Amino acid sequence: MSKRNLGSKIKLSSYDDMFGVNVAENENVNEENQIKDVALSELHPFKNHPFKVIDDEKMEEMVESVKQYGILVPAIVRERAEGGYELISGHRRHHAAVLAGLEEMPVIVKKCDDDESTVIMVDANIQREDISVSEKAKAYRMKYDAMKHQGASGGISLAEMSESAGESRKTIQRLIYLSNLTEELLELIDNKKIGIAQGVDLAFIPKEEQDVVFRVMQKTGVFINMEQSARVKNAVKEGLFNEQWLLEILSYKKPPVRKVVFNQNKLDSYFEPNMTNEDIEGIIVKLLEEWKMKGGQV
């Protein structure tokens, strides 16, 4: 298999597309693409798998389904040099099978290198509705790097990723930036404490400064806004950033904007109709000055 244009070679619209074979109907399917049952203990997670496997309500529903019907869709795996198989797609099904008390599950063994496996793994999961921002960020970063390893330029990689995922290139690029954040800051984004725009700004500063930002936000209980994150990014670039500087930035409160509106009828009772706004303002300011000189007393 050529190692160029990896994204266009591996599409996950169906098993037929992925493997070039109908695993359910083709009697002449080769050994690589056959469905086989493998002991759960022989299946190991994908290295740096970015998608979380959580024991939530959906997992409970999956476990009940597995108990009743078994694993209906085979996992995708590849052989490991140290023995057993590495899961490429099917981590949640594997976990559900364990909780359901199964000893084995059906898999399709695929021969593919690290980069090809990464693309399949990401494409198999990225369309799920329950994926967090941090999971998407890490997954897109892994796929982007895998495609670049295959010789695709950054622009081509983003274009192909956009087409396969149904998201704009700008959105994918911003999510890739977020993968540079610390786990603590990513968690704040997942919990909607700070926005993606702030996260992108902070992704451009070193991890040490990111730790300072997180620590100050925890200390003050104030979460950085878009204006502040932009200032932090520039301050780091100019060598002005430190913890005390950030404390002052996050603790600063803008004074309320005063806007006094006079009732027109009341003004007309004090000023001649032919007086301009400037004339009226001048008289009011003069009277206020006199009031101030008297100590603010009426």
Phi and psi in degrees as a GROMACS rama.xvg file:
@    title "Ramachandran Plot"
@    xaxis  label "Phi"
@    yaxis  label "Psi"
@TYPE xy
-63.082  144.891  SER-2
-97.1742  18.9566  LYS-3
-108.448  154.254  ARG-4
53.25  47.2723  ASN-5
-58.6785  -39.8338  LEU-6
-62.2347  -34.17  GLY-7
-80.229  -16.18  SER-8
-87.2001  -29.0664  LYS-9
-113.139  104.669  ILE-10
-115.535  140.939  LYS-11
-111.919  32.9312  LEU-12
-70.7662  -24.833  SER-13
-164.265  165.14  SER-14
-64.4226  -34.8888  TYR-15
-58.7914  -46.2813  ASP-16
-64.2565  -40.4767  ASP-17
-68.8367  -43.1473  MET-18
-106.716  -7.43321  PHE-19
70.4702  28.8174  GLY-20
-157.57  147.48  VAL-21
-91.3506  102.072  ASN-22
-69.3486  -17.9181  VAL-23
-89.1004  -26.4518  ALA-24
-120.462  -26.5565  GLU-25
-78.031  115.469  ASN-26
-77.2228  -16.5574  GLU-27
-99.0002  21.5924  ASN-28
-59.2709  138.641  VAL-29
-77.7966  170.087  ASN-30
-62.0772  -35.2849  GLU-31
-60.1608  -39.053  GLU-32
-97.2358  7.18525  ASN-33
-72.6039  148.527  GLN-34
-83.2635  130.707  ILE-35
-137.699  151.124  LYS-36
-88.7876  131.249  ASP-37
-127.546  140.577  VAL-38
-60.3058  138.14  ALA-39
-58.582  -32.6757  LEU-40
-68.0266  -16.3891  SER-41
-91.3837  -2.41282  GLU-42
-103.302  127.345  LEU-43
-122.486  147.525  HIS-44
-66.1779  153.141  PRO-45
-64.6003  139.151  PHE-46
-61.5857  129.099  LYS-47
58.3417  35.7864  ASN-48
-56.4542  120.825  HIS-49
-84.2849  -12.5199  PRO-50
-96.2192  128.232  PHE-51
-77.163  141.989  LYS-52
-108.216  106.584  VAL-53
-113.572  140.422  ILE-54
-84.073  74.0483  ASP-55
-110.427  -167.981  ASP-56
-62.2369  -39.3805  GLU-57
-64.971  -36.1243  LYS-58
-66.9827  -39.0086  MET-59
-59.3494  -41.6381  GLU-60
-65.0346  -39.8349  GLU-61
-65.6221  -40.6404  MET-62
-61.0962  -43.0799  VAL-63
-63.1003  -38.9732  GLU-64
-65.3434  -41.4558  SER-65
-64.7597  -40.2367  VAL-66
-61.1459  -36.5635  LYS-67
-84.9126  -41.3894  GLN-68
-116.705  -12.8092  TYR-69
83.7722  -171.915  GLY-70
-85.9468  111.235  ILE-71
-84.1486  -32.6507  LEU-72
-109.976  117.812  VAL-73
-61.1917  147.399  PRO-74
-76.4006  162.128  ALA-75
-108.494  128.219  ILE-76
-136.615  169.859  VAL-77
-138.908  155.864  ARG-78
-70.7305  145.525  GLU-79
-102.075  144.649  ARG-80
-62.9164  -32.5198  ALA-81
-87.562  5.36452  GLU-82
106.556  153.481  GLY-83
77.5474  -162.526  GLY-84
-132.612  148.758  TYR-85
-100.848  127.264  GLU-86
-70.5352  127.127  LEU-87
-97.7453  -45.2297  ILE-88
-139.25  132.228  SER-89
125.314  20.2347  GLY-90
-62.8787  -41.4196  HIS-91
-69.7417  -38.6939  ARG-92
-63.9075  -40.0994  ARG-93
-62.0884  -44.8426  HIS-94
-64.6828  -40.905  HIS-95
-63.8062  -38.5231  ALA-96
-64.1829  -39.3289  ALA-97
-62.4919  -47.5991  VAL-98
-66.6308  -28.591  LEU-99
-81.0002  -6.62362  ALA-100
86.4941  14.8729  GLY-101
-75.2538  158.161  LEU-102
-104.573  -22.4414  GLU-103
-148.077  168.402  GLU-104
-149.354  155.874  MET-105
-75.1382  141.723  PRO-106
-140.378  160.06  VAL-107
-114.847  122.594  ILE-108
-86.6695  124.723  VAL-109
-116.89  134.412  LYS-110
-91.1367  109.1  LYS-111
-155.876  153.063  CYS-112
-83.2707  -176.865  ASP-113
-59.7417  -44.987  ASP-114
-68.5784  -42.7781  ASP-115
-62.4513  -41.497  GLU-116
-62.7794  -39.5696  SER-117
-62.1965  -45.1866  THR-118
-62.1131  -45.0073  VAL-119
-61.9819  -44.7294  ILE-120
-59.4645  -45.5234  MET-121
-67.1522  -48.2671  VAL-122
-63.1425  -29.0401  ASP-123
-72.0033  -20.3058  ALA-124
-117.622  -21.4651  ASN-125
-67.3849  -20.2142  ILE-126
-85.9906  -6.52828  GLN-127
-63.0031  144.666  ARG-128
-78.2715  -22.1843  GLU-129
-96.1058  21.098  ASP-130
-83.4131  134.171  ILE-131
-79.912  166.231  SER-132
-60.7572  -42.7513  VAL-133
-64.7262  -37.4622  SER-134
-64.4128  -44.9995  GLU-135
-61.7627  -42.8276  LYS-136
-59.1553  -48.1578  ALA-137
-67.36  -40.5933  LYS-138
-65.1676  -46.7119  ALA-139
-63.3687  -37.3091  TYR-140
-62.0154  -44.1523  ARG-141
-62.7784  -43.9789  MET-142
-67.8539  -41.832  LYS-143
-59.3425  -46.8839  TYR-144
-64.7588  -39.4657  ASP-145
-62.0029  -43.4326  ALA-146
-67.8651  -35.6364  MET-147
-67.3966  -34.759  LYS-148
-61.2525  -29.0721  HIS-149
-82.8315  -0.934502  GLN-150
103.278  -1.01657  GLY-151
-76.4077  140.898  ALA-152
-72.6135  164.097  SER-153
-58.4394  -41.9233  GLY-154
-65.495  -42.3537  GLY-155
-65.4518  -41.6443  ILE-156
-59.4654  -46.5324  SER-157
-63.8452  -39.5731  LEU-158
-63.7613  -44.8948  ALA-159
-68.3883  -38.9479  GLU-160
-64.6695  -39.171  MET-161
-62.9026  -42.738  SER-162
-65.9371  -44.2192  GLU-163
-74.5865  -31.3149  SER-164
-93.9619  -17.0663  ALA-165
74.1725  24.9534  GLY-166
-121.312  153.554  GLU-167
-67.5783  154.86  SER-168
-59.4627  -38.2198  ARG-169
-63.5495  -42.7971  LYS-170
-62.9865  -44.9529  THR-171
-64.4722  -40.9767  ILE-172
-64.1476  -40.2883  GLN-173
-64.8546  -40.0927  ARG-174
-65.8201  -37.7054  LEU-175
-62.6211  -40.5508  ILE-176
-56.7584  -41.9447  TYR-177
-61.1052  -24.0591  LEU-178
-64.1638  -12.9541  SER-179
-83.5128  -4.31572  ASN-180
-80.2212  157.505  LEU-181
-69.5278  161.799  THR-182
-60.8266  -35.5782  GLU-183
-64.567  -42.9107  GLU-184
-70.9459  -37.2079  LEU-185
-61.786  -37.8979  LEU-186
-65.0331  -37.0649  GLU-187
-63.8244  -36.4992  LEU-188
-68.3682  -44.2833  ILE-189
-59.2629  -35.2012  ASP-190
-89.414  6.74102  ASN-191
61.6162  30.7983  LYS-192
-82.3927  -34.743  LYS-193
-130.346  157.037  ILE-194
-91.0348  170.269  GLY-195
-63.1262  -37.6031  ILE-196
-60.544  -44.617  ALA-197
-63.2891  -40.9537  GLN-198
-61.5978  -39.497  GLY-199
-63.1257  -42.614  VAL-200
-58.9445  -48.1489  ASP-201
-69.2069  -22.8634  LEU-202
-67.3504  -16.999  ALA-203
-89.958  -2.42679  PHE-204
-105.989  154.874  ILE-205
-60.3156  158.854  PRO-206
-59.0863  -35.7214  LYS-207
-61.2333  -43.5253  GLU-208
-69.8215  -33.5318  GLU-209
-62.0755  -39.5085  GLN-210
-62.5721  -37.9975  ASP-211
-64.591  -44.5657  VAL-212
-58.6236  -46.942  VAL-213
-62.7831  -43.4709  PHE-214
-62.8206  -42.5747  ARG-215
-68.0064  -39.5112  VAL-216
-63.0447  -39.157  MET-217
-66.0926  -37.9887  GLN-218
-71.1532  -40.0834  LYS-219
-92.3552  -20.2766  THR-220
73.0058  12.1131  GLY-221
-107.488  127.469  VAL-222
-99.4326  133.68  PHE-223
-61.7542  137.455  ILE-224
-99.7593  -178.867  ASN-225
-64.1014  -41.8065  MET-226
-63.183  -42.0997  GLU-227
-70.0697  -38.527  GLN-228
-65.9764  -35.8997  SER-229
-65.6457  -38.8523  ALA-230
-66.216  -38.8298  ARG-231
-62.3666  -46.1879  VAL-232
-57.5363  -45.774  LYS-233
-69.3614  -37.7803  ASN-234
-65.2812  -39.9727  ALA-235
-63.3456  -43.7249  VAL-236
-61.4363  -36.5607  LYS-237
-92.1445  1.34945  GLU-238
76.2227  22.0258  GLY-239
-102.094  -4.06786  LEU-240
-82.5901  133.248  PHE-241
-157.637  174.53  ASN-242
-63.2533  -41.3875  GLU-243
-65.0768  -40.9386  GLN-244
-58.4397  -44.7569  TRP-245
-68.8328  -37.1787  LEU-246
-58.2167  -42.8834  LEU-247
-67.0767  -38.2413  GLU-248
-64.2888  -47.2403  ILE-249
-75.5323  -23.8401  LEU-250
-86.5449  -15.7364  SER-251
-69.5244  132.187  TYR-252
-118.742  125.06  LYS-253
-65.8418  136.131  LYS-254
-64.6311  146.953  PRO-255
-64.2112  141.659  PRO-256
-78.4769  122.816  VAL-257
-91.6155  131.515  ARG-258
-141.313  108.464  LYS-259
-102.688  125.589  VAL-260
-115.935  123.55  VAL-261
-90.2681  141.903  PHE-262
-68.734  128.213  ASN-263
-60.0571  -40.3784  GLN-264
-62.441  -38.3704  ASN-265
-67.7095  -41.3918  LYS-266
-63.9732  -39.8738  LEU-267
-62.8238  -25.5353  ASP-268
-76.6998  -13.9432  SER-269
-109.75  -22.7197  TYR-270
-124.65  149.884  PHE-271
-67.7892  147.508  GLU-272
-60.5113  -28.0711  PRO-273
-86.0331  1.42357  ASN-274
-78.2175  139.389  MET-275
-81.6548  168.184  THR-276
-60.4688  -37.7972  ASN-277
-64.4587  -39.7789  GLU-278
-62.7517  -46.2298  ASP-279
-62.7036  -43.7941  ILE-280
-62.8181  -39.6715  GLU-281
-62.5859  -41.9611  GLY-282
-66.0853  -42.7636  ILE-283
-62.6098  -44.1796  ILE-284
-64.1529  -38.8376  VAL-285
-64.0112  -42.98  LYS-286
-65.4216  -36.6549  LEU-287
-67.8094  -36.53  LEU-288
-62.1347  -43.3203  GLU-289
-63.9153  -38.642  GLU-290
-65.3265  -37.5649  TRP-291
-68.5072  -38.1801  LYS-292
-67.7671  -23.8118  MET-293
-85.5285  9.58774  LYS-294
84.1592  19.2984  GLY-295
75.6025  18.7186  GLY-296
-97.4038  140.019  GLN-297
